[in-house]
Amino acid sequence: MSALTPPLAEHWNHNLLEKAANIRLIALDVDGIMSDGQLYFSAGGDETKAFNILDGLGLKQLMNAGITVAVITGRRSPLTEKRMADLGIPHLMQGREDKKVALLELIADKNLRPEQIAYMGDDLPDLPALNFAGLGITVPNGYWLVRQQADYCTRAAGGAGAVREACDLILWAQGQLGHALARYTAEQP
């Protein structure tokens, strides 16, 4: 195994890699996917939220590879808006419980087919979008029914590198992970 082969690659079957190879857009939920799913409030009522830095770089690598990144979340949060702006994520849809409808609006604008879309979510409001997308991804700390219906459940938990794992999967399937990593290593892709 090359140093640029992700350890999980041996667990990615042909069908999963075939689906991931077609992805042109990934849409993600926030709470439970990009964060640990916990809501933290100070005594003064201020919300705090932790985002995993590994996930952020993985999303940047996807965007650098020409894959569109979108975030569709049921909650509205200035913290989410700030983090997505910091990452340069061009599509943020907040306050959307109708995640499949939001996804349909997004792909109509992009002229994409379902098999070109990955959706990553962890709970029941994510299920219609996850089932519509060509590649449905969830996390081990997601709701059991979502885990049953997803094409792939990451090994990492939501908020603990799960998004990065999904990014690596897509980049690997498209033959672009080596290129994304090469700028940080002495190895050439």
Secondary structure as UniProt FT lines:
FT   TURN            3..4
FT   HELIX           7..11
FT   HELIX           14..21
FT   STRAND          25..28
FT   TURN            31..34
FT   STRAND          40..41
FT   TURN            43..44
FT   STRAND          47..48
FT   HELIX           53..64
FT   TURN            65..66
FT   STRAND          68..72
FT   HELIX           78..87
FT   STRAND          91..93
FT   HELIX           99..110
FT   HELIX           114..116
FT   STRAND          117..120
FT   HELIX           124..126
FT   HELIX           127..132
FT   STRAND          135..138
FT   TURN            140..141
FT   HELIX           144..149
FT   STRAND          152..153
FT   TURN            158..161
FT   HELIX           162..173
FT   TURN            174..175
FT   HELIX           177..182
FT   TURN            183..184
//
